[in-house]
Amino acid sequence: PQSDEAGDAPQFEGAVRDIIEADRAEAIEKRTDFMRERFAERREETLKELVAVAGITKAHQESIGELWEAESEQLVPLFVAAREGDRPFAEVREEATKLREETDQAVEEMLSAEQFETYAEMRPGPGGRGDRRGERRGPPPG
């Protein structure tokens, strides 16, 4: 039995489209995982230093860590969507700023004014010393 080449074309195109979409989804998942790991490492490093420099309690350290982790879980999908072209960067930046402000407000309520000032300077992300906008972003090449 001979195949009808014209009839096979849509099936072939659909299969190719499925493969391309699966590859894209896998790449997005890898970037998302990499970003989560990077955020987690930065949070841990900064929290350790914050405890040493600002003298915050273990309970506050844990609370801040939980707040940062919850914030990160909301930020990562936003940044991935922007990077993939699914959402405008300006819109994502606006949402990210709002999330950071909410987190910072919660932290400010638990720390002294002096501790919060140190926190704000050390906070990872745009602004404080934790701002790493000059670093190369994305997973390592290869």
Backbone hydrogen bonds in HBPLUS format (Angstrom, degrees):
<---DONOR---> <-ACCEPTOR-->    atom                        ^
c    i                          cat <-CA-CA->   ^        H-A-AA   ^      H-
h    n   atom  resd res      DA  || num        DHA   H-A  angle D-A-AA Bond
n    s   type  num  typ     dist DA aas  dist angle  dist       angle   num
A0007-GLY N   A0004-ASP O   2.88 MM   3  5.19 121.5  2.23 105.4 121.1     1
A0008-ASP N   A0004-ASP O   2.97 MM   4  6.28 139.1  2.14 151.2 163.9     2
A0009-ALA N   A0005-GLU O   3.25 MM   4  6.38 134.8  2.47 144.6 154.0     3
A0012-PHE N   A0008-ASP O   2.86 MM   4  6.08 161.5  1.90 160.5 166.6     4
A0013-GLU N   A0009-ALA O   2.85 MM   4  6.04 167.8  1.86 159.2 162.1     5
A0014-GLY N   A0010-PRO O   2.92 MM   4  6.05 153.9  1.99 143.0 150.1     6
A0015-ALA N   A0011-GLN O   2.97 MM   4  6.26 154.0  2.04 147.1 153.9     7
A0016-VAL N   A0012-PHE O   2.93 MM   4  6.22 161.4  1.96 155.5 160.5     8
A0017-ARG N   A0013-GLU O   2.89 MM   4  6.04 161.4  1.92 147.0 152.6     9
A0018-ASP N   A0014-GLY O   2.90 MM   4  6.12 153.1  1.98 144.8 152.1    10
A0019-ILE N   A0015-ALA O   3.01 MM   4  6.28 153.4  2.08 146.6 153.4    11
A0020-ILE N   A0016-VAL O   2.91 MM   4  6.19 164.5  1.94 156.6 160.7    12
A0021-GLU N   A0017-ARG O   2.91 MM   4  6.08 161.5  1.94 149.2 154.6    13
A0022-ALA N   A0018-ASP O   2.91 MM   4  6.07 154.0  1.98 143.7 151.0    14
A0023-ASP N   A0019-ILE O   2.93 MM   4  6.18 159.2  1.97 150.6 156.0    15
A0024-ARG N   A0020-ILE O   2.93 MM   4  6.16 156.8  1.98 148.3 155.0    16
A0025-ALA N   A0021-GLU O   2.88 MM   4  6.09 160.2  1.92 148.6 153.9    17
A0026-GLU N   A0022-ALA O   2.95 MM   4  6.16 155.0  2.01 146.2 153.0    18
A0027-ALA N   A0023-ASP O   2.95 MM   4  6.18 156.3  2.01 147.9 154.3    19
A0028-ILE N   A0024-ARG O   2.92 MM   4  6.18 158.0  1.97 151.5 157.5    20
A0029-GLU N   A0025-ALA O   2.95 MM   4  6.17 157.1  2.01 145.2 151.6    21
A0030-LYS N   A0026-GLU O   2.97 MM   4  6.24 155.5  2.03 147.8 154.0    22
A0031-ARG N   A0027-ALA O   2.99 MM   4  6.25 163.6  2.02 150.7 154.8    23
A0032-THR N   A0028-ILE O   2.86 MM   4  6.04 157.0  1.91 150.4 157.4    24
A0033-ASP N   A0029-GLU O   2.90 MM   4  6.10 164.3  1.93 150.8 154.6    25
A0034-PHE N   A0030-LYS O   2.91 MM   4  6.09 162.4  1.94 150.4 155.6    26
A0035-MET N   A0031-ARG O   2.90 MM   4  6.07 159.1  1.94 147.4 153.0    27
A0036-ARG N   A0032-THR O   2.92 MM   4  6.18 160.7  1.96 152.2 157.4    28
A0037-GLU N   A0033-ASP O   2.97 MM   4  6.20 163.0  2.00 152.3 156.5    29
A0038-ARG N   A0034-PHE O   2.93 MM   4  6.16 160.8  1.97 149.7 155.3    30
A0039-PHE N   A0035-MET O   2.89 MM   4  6.09 165.0  1.91 154.7 158.4    31
A0040-ALA N   A0036-ARG O   2.91 MM   4  6.10 159.9  1.95 148.7 154.5    32
A0041-GLU N   A0037-GLU O   2.94 MM   4  6.19 160.7  1.98 153.1 157.7    33
A0042-ARG N   A0038-ARG O   3.05 MM   4  6.28 164.8  2.08 151.3 155.2    34
A0043-ARG N   A0039-PHE O   2.89 MM   4  6.11 158.4  1.94 151.9 158.2    35
A0044-GLU N   A0040-ALA O   2.97 MM   4  6.18 168.5  1.99 153.4 156.0    36
A0045-GLU N   A0041-GLU O   3.01 MM   4  6.21 171.3  2.02 155.3 157.6    37
A0046-THR N   A0042-ARG O   2.99 MM   4  6.04 167.7  2.01 149.7 153.6    38
A0047-LEU N   A0043-ARG O   2.86 MM   4  5.99 161.9  1.90 154.1 159.5    39
A0048-LYS N   A0044-GLU O   3.06 MM   4  6.25 163.5  2.09 152.6 156.2    40
A0049-GLU N   A0045-GLU O   3.12 MM   4  6.37 163.2  2.15 149.0 153.7    41
A0050-LEU N   A0046-THR O   2.76 MM   4  5.91 152.6  1.83 149.6 158.5    42
A0051-VAL N   A0047-LEU O   2.96 MM   4  6.18 154.4  2.03 150.0 155.1    43
A0052-ALA N   A0048-LYS O   3.20 MM   4  6.50 159.9  2.24 145.0 149.9    44
A0053-VAL N   A0049-GLU O   2.82 MM   4  6.00 164.8  1.84 157.1 161.3    45
A0054-ALA N   A0050-LEU O   2.80 MM   4  5.45 156.1  1.85 141.0 149.0    46
A0055-GLY N   A0051-VAL O   3.01 MM   4  4.96 130.9  2.25 120.1 129.4    47
A0061-GLN N   A0057-THR O   2.87 MM   4  6.13 154.2  1.93 147.8 156.0    48
A0062-GLU N   A0058-LYS O   2.94 MM   4  6.21 159.2  1.98 150.4 154.9    49
A0063-SER N   A0059-ALA O   2.94 MM   4  6.19 157.6  1.99 145.8 152.5    50
A0064-ILE N   A0060-HIS O   2.81 MM   4  5.97 166.7  1.83 155.0 158.2    51
A0065-GLY N   A0061-GLN O   2.90 MM   4  6.04 159.0  1.94 146.0 152.7    52
A0066-GLU N   A0062-GLU O   2.93 MM   4  6.16 155.2  1.99 147.1 153.3    53
A0067-LEU N   A0063-SER O   2.92 MM   4  6.20 157.5  1.97 148.9 155.3    54
A0068-TRP N   A0064-ILE O   2.82 MM   4  6.05 165.5  1.84 157.5 161.1    55
A0069-GLU N   A0065-GLY O   2.90 MM   4  6.03 153.9  1.97 143.9 151.6    56
A0070-ALA N   A0066-GLU O   2.95 MM   4  6.13 162.7  1.98 148.6 152.9    57
A0071-GLU N   A0067-LEU O   2.92 MM   4  6.12 157.6  1.97 147.3 154.2    58
A0072-SER N   A0068-TRP O   2.83 MM   4  5.99 160.2  1.87 147.4 153.0    59
A0073-GLU N   A0069-GLU O   2.95 MM   4  6.21 154.0  2.02 149.6 156.0    60
A0074-GLN N   A0071-GLU O   3.01 MM   3  5.28 137.7  2.20 102.7 114.9    61
A0075-LEU N   A0071-GLU O   2.86 MM   4  6.15 146.7  1.97 147.6 158.6    62
A0076-VAL N   A0072-SER O   2.91 MM   4  5.91 173.8  1.92 160.8 159.9    63
A0078-LEU N   A0075-LEU O   2.98 MM   3  5.13 117.2  2.39 102.0 118.5    64
A0079-PHE N   A0075-LEU O   2.93 MM   4  6.22 162.1  1.96 164.8 169.8    65
A0080-VAL N   A0076-VAL O   2.94 MM   4  6.13 161.3  1.97 158.2 163.8    66
A0081-ALA N   A0077-PRO O   2.95 MM   4  6.02 159.3  1.99 141.8 147.5    67
A0082-ALA N   A0078-LEU O   2.99 MM   4  6.28 152.9  2.06 146.6 154.2    68
A0083-ARG N   A0079-PHE O   2.88 MM   4  6.05 162.3  1.91 148.4 153.5    69
A0084-GLU N   A0080-VAL O   2.89 MM   4  6.06 147.6  1.99 148.9 157.5    70
A0086-ASP N   A0081-ALA O   2.79 MM   5  4.99 136.7  1.97 164.1 161.8    71
A0087-ARG N   A0081-ALA O   3.24 MM   6  5.53 137.5  2.43 116.4 113.4    72
A0085-GLY N   A0082-ALA O   3.05 MM   3  5.10 152.9  2.13 101.5 110.0    73
A0092-VAL N   A0088-PRO O   3.10 MM   4  6.44 159.0  2.14 152.9 159.1    74
A0093-ARG N   A0089-PHE O   2.79 MM   4  6.00 162.4  1.82 157.9 162.5    75
A0094-GLU N   A0090-ALA O   3.08 MM   4  6.25 155.7  2.14 142.5 148.7    76
A0095-GLU N   A0091-GLU O   3.08 MM   4  6.40 161.1  2.12 148.2 152.5    77
A0096-ALA N   A0092-VAL O   2.81 MM   4  6.00 160.8  1.84 153.7 159.8    78
A0097-THR N   A0093-ARG O   2.86 MM   4  6.03 158.7  1.91 149.8 155.1    79
A0098-LYS N   A0094-GLU O   3.09 MM   4  6.34 158.0  2.14 146.3 152.0    80
A0099-LEU N   A0095-GLU O   2.93 MM   4  6.24 159.4  1.98 152.2 157.5    81
A0100-ARG N   A0096-ALA O   2.91 MM   4  6.14 164.0  1.94 153.8 158.0    82
A0101-GLU N   A0097-THR O   2.92 MM   4  6.13 159.0  1.96 149.8 155.6    83
A0102-GLU N   A0098-LYS O   3.03 MM   4  6.28 154.7  2.09 147.7 154.1    84
A0103-THR N   A0099-LEU O   2.99 MM   4  6.27 160.6  2.03 151.2 156.5    85
A0104-ASP N   A0100-ARG O   2.79 MM   4  5.99 168.7  1.81 156.5 159.9    86
A0105-GLN N   A0101-GLU O   2.91 MM   4  6.01 150.0  2.00 142.6 150.5    87
A0106-ALA N   A0102-GLU O   3.17 MM   4  6.42 156.2  2.22 144.2 149.6    88
A0107-VAL N   A0103-THR O   2.98 MM   4  6.31 154.8  2.04 151.5 159.2    89
A0108-GLU N   A0104-ASP O   2.80 MM   4  5.95 157.3  1.85 148.2 154.7    90
A0109-GLU N   A0105-GLN O   3.22 MM   4  6.44 144.8  2.36 141.7 149.2    91
A0110-MET N   A0107-VAL O   2.97 MM   3  5.37 144.3  2.10 108.5 118.9    92
A0111-LEU N   A0107-VAL O   3.22 MM   4  6.45 134.4  2.44 151.7 164.3    93
A0116-PHE N   A0112-SER O   2.84 MM   4  6.06 158.9  1.89 153.8 160.1    94
A0117-GLU N   A0113-ALA O   3.00 MM   4  6.19 149.6  2.09 142.7 150.5    95
A0118-THR N   A0114-GLU O   3.19 MM   4  6.51 158.0  2.24 146.5 151.3    96
A0119-TYR N   A0115-GLN O   2.85 MM   4  6.12 158.1  1.89 148.2 155.4    97
A0120-ALA N   A0116-PHE O   2.79 MM   4  6.02 161.9  1.82 153.7 157.0    98
A0121-GLU N   A0117-GLU O   3.13 MM   4  6.38 149.6  2.23 142.6 150.2    99
A0122-MET N   A0118-THR O   3.01 MM   4  6.22 147.0  2.13 148.9 158.0   100
A0122-MET N   A0119-TYR O   3.11 MM   3  5.19 122.2  2.46  96.8 111.3   101
A0123-ARG N   A0119-TYR O   2.84 MM   4  5.74 128.4  2.11 151.6 164.8   102
A0129-ARG N   A0121-GLU O   2.36 MM   8  5.60 158.3  1.41 168.5 164.4   103
A0125-GLY N   A0130-GLY O   3.19 MM   5  5.43 164.8  2.21 102.4  97.8   104
A0131-ASP N   A0128-GLY O   2.97 MM   3  5.74 156.9  2.02 126.8 128.6   105
A0135-GLU N   A0132-ARG O   3.05 MM   3  5.58 160.5  2.09 117.1 123.0   106
